[in-house]
């Protein structure tokens, strides 16, 4: 029997280009994003479901949604 890998979506932030505006934090329905030390947004992998709201709201377009193995 073949073992299949479950895949899920998750947000990734290009932290070097993040302007730490907090727009992503405000729209995340699960509170999976936080701006750390006023420098850049960070995604909590365990909470993020990859809905894409943060990526759509980001004015700097530094958030992308990718599929990852579970």
Order of alpha helices (4+ residues) and beta strands (2+ residues): beta-alpha-beta-beta-alpha-beta
